[in-house]
Amino acid sequence: MSEPFHQPVDAAVVPRFAGLSTFMRLPAVASAAGLDIALVGIPWDGGTTNRAGARHGPREMRNQSSLMRRVHHVSRVAPFSLANVADVGDVSVNPIDLLDGLARIEAGIAQIVEAGAIPLCAGGDHLTTLPVLRAVAKGRPVGLIHFDAHSDTNDAYFGGNRYTHGTPFRRAIEEGLLDPKRIVQIGIRGSIYDPDEHGWAREQGIRIVYMEEFVRRGPADVMAEAREIAGGQPTYVTFDIDCLDPSMAPGTGTPEIGGFTTREAQEMLRLLDGVDIVGADVVEVSPPFDLGGMTALAGATMMFEILCVMAGNLDRLREEAGGPA
């Protein structure tokens, strides 16, 4: 019996280095119509304040994602059998006009949301999350589970510029896109500009789990709290690749030593099971600073981890509703 949903190209039939480069070797489709989950690239780094290059992230993550197979080895989730998933290409971007770039990204993601699919995005720098949230959270604020070395709740850079990859979540709260009391930031570390740099975030009710606390408590305990903060309400998941230690993810714009291992990150993402994920992204993969594609591979793998959780959740909801699996 043939699968009812899109399936990846079988690496035992067509080698991974052959054929079109798409996310997880899935079909490339023109729109999100009929999809449950849309894999989409956002090749834009107009908010980067130092090491640019994340605009090249989606292309290389597609390449490295050819190493993903059909079934998760721990959860046994087979995402491509539980949900209709495909690569919808890249949103339109403008590399020389920041505000127009944000508007184009929002419009592209809005088309996915309007088609009834959940976007799983590959950035791009972290400012790309703001226009995605503008599309996903239209009409009501959502919660946020945020893996990162940086809080990204600063106010302005370079003479009052309010839109950089260090400001997206401050803007999102100000715009009513996020419920700050349902935000948890995990893995925050590194030197800061000011002793009270995270004061505004804490005042809004954001829960910040610094790396030192994570080390004391471990993934299971921290993620139990994250799920409690998210509650049973719509939640966005954002994974900045610089949450990983640069020994495992050197290809990023703002590396900070002392980060998660890839194994710790995988464990945390698996513990998102049951969270009402209405959108997600993996951002800040910068191939020009990468070594042997290892950061892009980590990014693609984290996308697969999130995809498995999303597909499992959708399948469970179908069963609860009495619909077809």
C-alpha positions in Angstrom: 0.0 0.0 0.0 1.4 3.4 -1.0 1.9 6.1 1.5 -0.8 8.8 1.6 1.7 11.6 2.2 4.8 13.0 0.5 7.8 10.8 1.0 11.6 11.5 0.8 13.8 10.1 -1.9 15.1 6.8 -0.7 18.9 7.0 -0.3 19.1 3.2 -1.0 17.8 3.9 -4.5 19.2 7.4 -5.3 22.4 8.3 -3.5 22.3 11.4 -1.2 24.7 13.4 -3.4 22.4 13.0 -6.4 19.2 14.7 -7.4 17.6 18.0 -6.2 18.7 19.4 -2.9 15.5 19.8 -0.8 14.8 19.6 2.9 15.1 16.0 3.9 14.9 15.0 0.2 11.2 15.7 0.2 9.3 16.9 -2.9 9.6 20.6 -3.7 6.1 22.0 -4.0 4.8 25.4 -5.2 2.6 26.1 -2.2 1.6 24.8 1.2 -1.9 23.8 0.1 -2.7 20.3 1.3 0.3 20.2 3.7 0.3 19.7 7.4 3.9 21.0 7.9 5.7 23.2 5.4 9.5 23.2 5.5 10.6 26.7 4.3 13.9 28.6 3.9 14.4 32.2 5.0 17.8 33.1 3.3 18.1 36.5 4.9 20.6 38.0 7.4 19.8 41.7 7.3 19.7 41.9 11.0 23.2 40.6 11.7 25.4 42.9 13.7 28.7 41.1 13.2 29.5 38.0 11.3 27.1 37.8 8.3 26.4 34.7 6.3 23.3 33.1 7.8 21.5 34.0 4.5 23.3 31.0 3.1 22.0 28.8 5.9 18.9 27.3 4.2 20.8 26.1 1.2 23.4 24.2 3.2 20.9 22.9 5.7 19.0 21.4 2.8 22.2 19.8 1.6 23.0 18.3 5.0 19.4 17.3 5.6 19.9 14.5 3.0 21.4 12.5 6.0 18.0 12.4 7.7 16.2 9.1 7.4 12.5 8.2 7.8 12.2 7.1 11.4 13.3 8.6 14.7 15.5 6.0 16.4 14.3 6.9 19.9 10.6 7.8 19.6 10.1 5.6 16.6 8.1 8.4 15.1 7.9 8.2 11.3 7.1 11.8 10.5 6.5 11.4 6.8 3.9 8.7 7.5 2.1 10.8 10.1 1.9 14.2 8.4 2.0 15.6 4.9 5.3 17.4 4.7 7.1 19.0 1.8 9.7 21.7 0.9 7.9 24.9 -0.2 11.1 26.6 -1.1 12.3 30.0 0.1 10.3 33.0 1.0 11.0 36.1 -1.0 13.7 38.3 0.5 15.3 41.7 0.0 19.0 41.7 1.0 19.4 45.5 0.7 16.2 46.8 2.4 15.6 45.6 6.0 12.0 46.7 6.4 11.0 45.4 3.0 12.8 42.2 3.8 10.8 41.7 7.0 7.5 42.5 5.1 8.4 39.9 2.4 9.1 37.2 5.0 5.9 37.9 6.8 3.9 37.7 3.6 5.5 34.4 2.6 4.8 32.8 6.0 1.3 34.2 6.0 0.6 32.2 2.8 1.7 29.0 4.6 -0.5 29.7 7.6 -3.5 30.7 5.5 -3.1 27.3 3.6 -3.5 25.5 7.0 0.0 24.3 7.3 2.5 24.8 10.2 5.7 26.5 9.2 9.0 24.9 10.1 11.6 27.4 9.0 15.3 27.4 8.4 17.0 30.8 8.8 18.5 33.2 8.3 19.5 35.3 11.3 17.3 35.5 14.4 15.5 38.7 13.3 13.7 36.5 10.8 11.7 35.1 13.7 9.9 38.4 14.1 8.1 38.4 10.7 7.3 34.7 11.1 5.6 35.5 14.5 3.7 38.4 12.8 2.1 35.8 10.6 1.8 32.9 13.0 0.5 35.0 16.0 -1.9 37.2 14.0 -5.0 37.7 16.2 -3.6 36.3 19.5 -0.3 36.2 21.3 1.6 32.9 21.5 4.0 31.4 24.0 7.7 30.9 23.2 10.2 28.2 24.0 13.5 29.7 23.0 16.9 27.9 22.9 19.7 30.4 22.6 22.9 31.8 24.0 21.4 35.3 23.9 18.1 36.7 25.2 17.6 38.9 22.0 15.5 41.3 24.0 17.7 44.4 23.6 16.1 47.6 22.5 18.3 49.3 19.9 21.7 49.2 18.2 23.8 51.7 16.2 22.0 55.0 16.8 18.6 53.7 17.6 18.1 50.9 15.0 15.3 48.8 16.6 15.5 45.8 14.2 18.6 43.6 14.6 19.0 39.9 15.5 19.5 41.1 19.1 16.0 42.7 19.3 13.3 40.4 17.8 11.6 39.3 21.0 11.4 42.7 22.5 9.7 43.9 19.3 7.4 40.8 19.4 6.3 41.5 22.9 5.7 45.2 22.1 3.6 44.2 19.1 1.5 41.8 21.2 2.8 38.7 19.3 4.1 37.0 22.4 2.7 36.5 25.9 5.8 37.3 28.0 4.6 35.2 30.9 4.6 32.2 28.6 8.2 32.7 27.4 11.1 30.6 28.6 14.7 31.2 27.3 17.1 28.3 27.8 20.9 28.3 27.6 21.5 32.1 28.0 25.2 32.8 28.7 28.2 34.9 27.8 29.3 38.4 28.5 26.8 41.2 28.3 26.7 44.9 27.5 25.3 46.1 30.9 24.8 44.5 34.3 21.0 44.9 33.9 20.9 43.9 30.2 18.2 41.2 30.9 16.3 43.4 33.4 13.6 44.4 30.9 13.0 40.8 29.9 12.6 39.7 33.6 10.3 42.7 34.2 8.0 41.4 31.5 7.8 38.0 33.1 10.2 36.1 30.8 11.7 33.0 32.5 15.5 33.0 31.7 17.3 29.7 32.4 21.0 30.6 32.3 23.4 27.9 31.2 24.7 27.5 34.7 21.2 26.6 36.0 20.7 24.2 33.1 23.9 22.4 34.1 22.8 22.0 37.7 19.3 20.8 36.8 19.6 18.9 33.6 17.4 18.6 30.5 14.5 16.7 31.9 13.9 19.1 34.8 14.3 22.2 32.7 12.0 21.0 30.0 9.4 20.0 32.5 9.3 23.6 33.6 9.3 24.8 30.0 6.3 22.7 29.2 4.5 24.0 32.3 5.2 27.6 31.2 4.0 27.0 27.7 0.9 25.3 29.1 -1.6 23.8 26.7 -1.8 26.9 24.6 -0.3 27.7 21.1 3.5 28.0 21.4 6.3 28.9 19.0 9.7 27.1 19.2 12.8 28.9 18.1 16.3 27.2 18.1 19.3 29.5 17.6 22.2 27.3 16.6 24.5 29.3 18.8 22.9 27.7 21.9 25.2 24.8 21.0 28.8 25.0 22.1 31.0 26.4 19.2 33.1 23.2 19.4 30.1 21.5 17.8 28.6 24.5 15.9 31.3 26.9 14.8 29.4 28.2 11.8 27.3 30.9 13.4 27.3 34.7 13.8 27.8 35.1 17.5 29.5 32.1 19.0 29.6 31.7 22.8 31.7 29.0 24.5 30.1 26.9 27.2 27.0 25.8 25.4 24.9 22.7 25.0 26.2 19.6 23.4 24.3 18.4 20.4 23.1 15.4 22.4 21.7 17.7 25.2 19.9 19.8 22.6 18.4 16.7 21.0 17.1 15.5 24.3 15.5 18.8 25.1 13.7 19.0 21.7 12.4 15.4 22.2 10.9 16.6 25.5 8.7 19.1 23.5 6.4 16.2 23.0 2.8 17.4 23.6 3.5 21.1 23.3 1.0 22.8 21.0 3.6 24.0 18.4 2.1 26.4 15.9 5.4 27.2 14.2 9.2 26.7 14.7 12.5 27.6 13.3 16.2 26.8 13.4 18.3 30.0 12.8 21.8 31.5 12.7 23.5 28.7 10.7 26.3 30.6 8.9 28.0 28.3 6.3 30.9 30.7 5.6 32.1 30.1 9.2 31.4 26.4 9.3 33.8 23.5 9.2 32.9 20.4 7.1 29.2 21.3 7.2 29.0 20.3 10.9 26.9 23.3 11.9 24.5 22.9 9.0 24.2 19.2 9.9 23.4 20.1 13.5 20.8 22.6 12.3 19.2 20.1 9.9 19.2 17.4 12.6 17.4 19.8 15.0 14.8 20.5 12.3 14.2 16.8 12.1 13.9 16.5 15.9 11.3 19.3 15.9 9.5 17.8 12.9 9.1 14.4 14.6 7.5 16.1 17.6 5.2 18.2 15.4 4.2 15.1 13.3 3.6 13.0 16.4 1.4 15.8 17.9 -0.7 16.1 14.8 -1.2 12.3 14.6 -2.3 12.2 18.2 -4.8 15.1 17.6 -6.2 13.2 14.7 -6.7 10.1 16.8 -8.3 12.1 19.6 -10.7 13.7 17.0 -11.5 10.3 15.6 -10.2 11.2 12.2 -7.9 9.2 9.9 -4.4 8.6 11.2 
